[in-house]
Amino acid sequence: ERGMHMLQIALDNLQIVLPNTSVPGRDILHHDMQKLQQEYDSLSASLNDTKTQLDGTLAQWTVYDDSVDQLQ
């Protein structure tokens, strides 16, 4: 997934800058990274739920369409 790859890049970059960052700055960066991870996880879960719903709707539509074809 592209999003997960980008999140990993951000985490890798965080590890690079942490040694040269003040303690208060580190806390802020860790907090921001945790928030970013949580937001990504939430978005990913929402996308998975939407995909599941769309797959179900598509399956129902296919059954309906097949039924209409049989009636014609």
DAKA-V368441 format. One record per backbone hydrogen bond with DSSP energy under -0.5 kcal/mol. CO is the residue of the C=O (numbers start at 1). NH is the residue of the N-H. If there is no record, write none. Layout:
co->CO nh->NH
co->CO nh->NH
This chain:
co->1 nh->5
co->2 nh->6
co->3 nh->7
co->4 nh->8
co->5 nh->9
co->6 nh->10
co->7 nh->11
co->8 nh->12
co->9 nh->13
co->10 nh->14
co->11 nh->15
co->12 nh->16
co->13 nh->17
co->14 nh->18
co->15 nh->19
co->17 nh->20
co->18 nh->21
co->22 nh->26
co->23 nh->27
co->24 nh->28
co->25 nh->29
co->26 nh->30
co->27 nh->31
co->28 nh->32
co->29 nh->33
co->30 nh->34
co->31 nh->35
co->32 nh->36
co->33 nh->37
co->34 nh->38
co->35 nh->39
co->36 nh->40
co->37 nh->41
co->38 nh->42
co->39 nh->43
co->40 nh->44
co->41 nh->45
co->42 nh->46
co->43 nh->47
co->44 nh->48
co->45 nh->49
co->46 nh->50
co->47 nh->51
co->48 nh->52
co->49 nh->53
co->50 nh->54
co->51 nh->55
co->52 nh->56
co->53 nh->57
co->54 nh->58
co->55 nh->59
co->56 nh->60
co->57 nh->61
co->58 nh->62
co->59 nh->63
co->60 nh->64
co->61 nh->65
co->62 nh->66
co->63 nh->67
co->64 nh->68
co->65 nh->69
co->66 nh->70
co->67 nh->71
co->68 nh->72
